[in-house]
Amino acid sequence: MMNHYSIEWIEAWCMENGWTDLFVERRGNYWAFPPGGVMPEPIPVHVLRVIKEENGLTNQELFWSLAAVFITILSVIYTFAFKCPIPLVFAFAFNAVTVAQLEPEDV
């Protein structure tokens, strides 16, 4: 499973907006105490989307995206060299899984 948000991005948002004691309940669920609050609340989804739009891809997302491009280029070369479509089939399968992992779950 891929992390779509860097914990540093969310910590920075919490510091700017007065939220304290950030913790991750499970992957993708971020909780903190709002300003003046006595109970932790989840970080709102619209805030997470804004954070994502401002910061772009995480290191993990960037790695998998570049790996997909690299494997595709390598597969095209091997397909022409061996005159066999199997490397392209492998690249298609890898890219399908990678793109599915890049989709956010909160939509």
C-alpha positions in Angstrom: 0.0 0.0 0.0 1.2 3.4 -0.9 1.3 6.5 1.3 -0.3 9.4 -0.4 0.5 12.0 2.3 3.9 12.7 4.0 3.6 12.9 7.7 5.8 16.0 7.6 3.3 17.8 5.4 0.5 17.1 7.9 2.6 18.0 10.9 3.4 21.4 9.2 -0.3 22.0 8.6 -1.1 21.1 12.2 1.6 23.6 13.5 0.2 26.4 11.3 -3.4 25.8 12.3 -2.9 25.1 16.0 -3.7 21.4 16.0 -1.6 19.3 18.4 -0.5 15.7 19.1 -0.8 14.3 15.6 -1.0 10.6 15.4 -1.8 8.0 12.7 -4.6 5.7 13.7 -4.0 3.4 10.7 -2.6 4.1 7.2 -4.2 7.2 5.8 -6.2 8.2 9.0 -4.6 11.1 10.7 -5.9 12.4 14.0 -5.0 15.4 16.1 -6.5 17.7 18.8 -8.0 20.8 17.2 -7.4 24.2 18.7 -9.1 24.3 22.2 -10.3 20.7 21.7 -10.3 18.0 24.4 -10.9 15.1 22.0 -8.8 14.2 18.9 -10.6 14.6 15.6 -9.6 13.3 12.2 -7.9 15.7 9.9 -10.6 16.8 7.5 -10.5 15.2 4.0 -10.7 18.5 2.2 -7.6 19.6 4.2 -5.7 16.5 3.2 -6.6 17.2 -0.5 -5.3 20.7 -0.2 -2.1 19.5 1.4 -1.7 17.0 -1.4 -2.3 19.6 -4.1 0.2 22.0 -2.6 3.0 19.4 -2.2 2.5 17.0 -5.1 3.8 13.4 -5.0 5.4 11.7 -2.0 8.8 10.1 -2.3 7.1 6.7 -2.5 4.7 7.8 -5.3 7.5 9.4 -7.2 9.6 6.2 -6.9 6.8 3.9 -8.2 6.0 6.3 -11.0 9.6 6.5 -12.2 9.9 2.7 -11.9 6.8 2.3 -14.1 8.3 4.6 -16.8 11.7 2.8 -16.6 10.1 -0.7 -16.9 8.0 0.4 -19.8 11.1 1.8 -21.7 13.0 -1.4 -20.9 10.1 -3.6 -22.0 9.8 -1.8 -25.4 13.6 -2.3 -25.9 13.3 -6.0 -25.0 10.2 -6.4 -27.2 12.0 -5.2 -30.2 15.3 -7.0 -29.4 13.6 -10.4 -28.8 10.7 -9.9 -31.2 8.4 -11.1 -28.4 5.4 -9.3 -26.8 5.8 -10.8 -23.3 7.9 -7.9 -21.9 5.1 -5.5 -22.9 2.6 -7.7 -21.2 4.7 -7.6 -18.1 5.0 -3.8 -18.3 1.2 -3.4 -18.8 0.5 -5.5 -15.7 3.1 -3.6 -13.6 1.7 -0.3 -14.8 -1.9 -1.3 -14.1 -1.0 -2.2 -10.5 1.1 1.0 -10.0 -1.7 3.3 -11.4 -4.2 1.6 -9.1 -2.0 2.2 -6.1 -1.6 5.9 -7.1 -5.4 6.4 -6.8 -6.4 7.9 -3.5 -8.8 5.8 -1.4 -10.7 8.7 0.2 -12.7 9.5 -3.0 
